[in-house]
Amino acid sequence: MASYSGCFFVVTLAVLSQFLLAPASALVNREYIDSNCQRVKNKQFCIQTLTTYPPTAAATGLLPLAEAVVGLAISHCEKTAGFAAETAKKDATLKTQFNECHDAYVGILASLKSALLELKDSPDTANYDVMVSGDEIRRVKSLVEKNTDTASKTLMEMTLQMEKLLDLAAGATDAVDDDDENLHRRA
C-alpha cells in the first residue's frame, strides 16, 4: 500500500506540475510575443503566427524569439524561391518573370541569413537587413501581380505571406534592439 500511495503522489505531482508550470511559462513567452507584435503592422497575424509556431511560442527571450521568427521567414523564403525556380523551368512563357522573381528571393534570403548572423551583436543592422528585403517584395509583386495564370497567383500568395513574415522579422529584430528608433517606420 505504501508503494501505491507513493506512486500515486508522484503521478499526481507530475500532472499538477504541468498545469501549474504551463501558465507561468505561457505568460513569459507571451510577454516576448507581445513585445514583438507591438512593432508590426498586422498584430492579429503576428499573435496568431507566433503563438502557434512552436519555436516562437517556446522562446525564452527576445533574442531567441527573433532568431525563431527570422528562421521562419528564411524557411518560407527558401520554399518560395524554389517554387519560382521550378516554375521558370517548367513554363517557358513565365521563364523570364519567374527567374527574376527567383533572383529577388535569393536576395531576400541573403538578407535574412545576414540578419540572423548579425542579430546578437548588431540588432540594428539585422533590422536594416530585414527591412531592405521589402524592395525585393515590391519587385516580385510588380513582375507577377497582373498575371492571371495559376502559378503567378500562387507566387503572389506566397509573396504576400513573405511580406507579412518580413514584417514580423523586422518587429523581432527591432524588439531585440529595443531602442524604438525603428518603431515609427511600421506605424
Helices and strands as residue ranges (DSSP letters): H 2-37, H 43-52, H 54-57, H 62-90, G 92-94, H 95-118, H 123-144, H 150-177, G 183-186
